[in-house]
Amino acid sequence: IAGRAPAPGNLRATSHASSPFCWLSAAPASASAADVGGGADVAGSDDVVEFIGGCDDTLEWCRRLCEQQRPSSSSSSSSQRRGPHDADDEGRATMVPDGHVPSHPYDYDLLVLGGGSGGLAASKEASRLGARVAVLDYVRPSPAGSKWGLGGTCVNVGCIPKKLMHNAALLAEAHAHDAPHYGVGVTSEMEGAFGGVSADNDAPHHSWETLRSNVQNHIRSLNFKYRVDLREREVTYINQLGSFLDAHTLETVNAKGDKSRVTFSRCIVAVGGRPTPIDCPGGELAISSDDIFSLDRDPGRVLCVGASYISLECAGFLRGIGRDVTVAVRSILLRGFDRECADMIGEHMRGMGVNFVEGVVPARLEKTDGGRIRVTFSNGDVDEYDTVLGAIGRTGDTARLGLDRVGISTNPKNCKIPAVHEQTSTPNVYVIGDVMDGCPELTPVAIHAGRMLARRLFGGSDRAMDYRNVCTTVFTPLEYGTVGYSEDGATAEFGKENLVVYHKYFVPLEWSISPSRGHTQGFCKAVVEKRTDRVLGLHYLGPNAGEVMQGFGTAMKLGCTFEDIVGTVGIHPTTAEEFTTLSITKASGESAAAGGC
Ligand code: FAD
């Protein structure tokens, strides 16, 4: 900083009219931020000392200034520069970044391979911090031929279309079960016939084509928005397939097969995963979650193969919109989630008419003359379906990345890349999101990790991604929100004798005047460490599970105790408040059914 230092009270951070950065400028105490406003005015003022950037840029500038002013022996001492794999006691990465924009002979400071949730977040954040960034994204069509635009799995073939189709099912269910009991759609003639509230609507007719095309139109608008966003943030978008030639060079191939090369100082691999194909004769007749949301015909009678959350979510919304659905389960539902909750989800889905065939896998798929798919199961049973949807897991999309050329090996079980604090075994190559081994396959995790990595690489941050206590929701017809340990996981780790489990069954108020919802119970459970009262896990089954769990996720991150939860005044009447009224322990054997208000 050169020139006159303004009095501290006069320092203002203010937006430059045409950039997201801030100026550190001096202004009269009475002036508003808007008064200080435009870049030209600020640049013309005597008091302006230097354009620095946003908060992170300013901190980084300050760090570098301190580095420069340190005696050279200490600043260059390698013993003082800890490696990127080090972590302090709180699990924070203690990597000392090389600097903001190092000089090098490459095309880009950062090349992000994969323009999904993680890749887009990392590239935009790095660009904001001053790095020269390109993001390479190319969608290889699914085996059934589906392809899509920029944005990765979440927006095109994951969270977004899934949640919209789940919502279609919720609407249909509300129409069938709740609407008549709330008087919605009940005419005066019907009142006479049914006594006003005793009838349920027939399942409403559902148009797959209307749902599909509206969902796809929304996705296309998001694809466009992402492209504009990259342009506005000065990230170069390269719509080509990339593979490593060496640690600083990718070969890229466009849709016509033309090849070129791009070089970079650092690379973040964010290529995500793809559905694992069904491995049996005729397996290619099955579609996957990459195809279902854009299917150009009614799915008809469907077999969902697998008991993953993706399989159950798809089975759930298809049943909700009135299709005949079977789920083939090899072993258990929702492996890795709380067993009691997983079983309740299964029970609820059976109650709404989903057929579960257990302990089987498809042994053969064949096309019938009528265009259906005949499935022979491993137990010899045979049945026919219009659609077979495989959802038996996802595999890291690394097979054709040329990782061997940069000395990176993958986990043979899932083709994912091992990393420590997102750094691979090759120093300038990082990995985030679904393709990182051990990373929860969730959009916000990929986004958060991408932003935090970009800040460490280009913003002087030393904060590492915390993968613990990530809250999430499974959008099955009975939604399931969860954070922390399952009861089974906590029992295995802490021992049953060291836990207190509180639980409660309740009927969500909004369903309580709809008799045909009779099979539906809400449920909540807190798994607590006996000695410390620390909450280890929270589980919720009921409406709006995602909205309910988000705040509890923050509480868990802050290390909340059970006393903190039950000491919180609830919001009435909601289902989230059921957590604040938990008092019955499982060990007591007392009834856990909710009472009145
Ligand atoms: P992706 O989003 O998969 O992006 C990777 C990108 O890289 C893709 O565009 C791919 O085409 C591209 N690519 C791959 N290889 C190359 C290459 N060689 N060159 C150029 N580009 C390449 N998460 C949630 O949080 N909530 C949910 O409700 C939820 N629901 C889901 C439902 C379904 C059906 C599925 C399948 C997933 C769901 N997920 C959900 C998971 C979520 O979508 C992923 O965790 C998230 O998209 C991962 O982001 P990513 O950046 O790691 O990879």
Residues whose N, C-alpha, C, O or C-beta is under 5 A from the ligand:
A	BS01	FAD	L113 G114 G115 G116 S117 G118 G119 L136 D137 Y138 V139 R140 G151 G152 T153 C154 V157 G158 C159 K162 Q240 L241 G242 A270 V271 G272 G273 S289 I310 D397 I432 G433 D434 V435 E441 L442 T443 P444 A446 T473
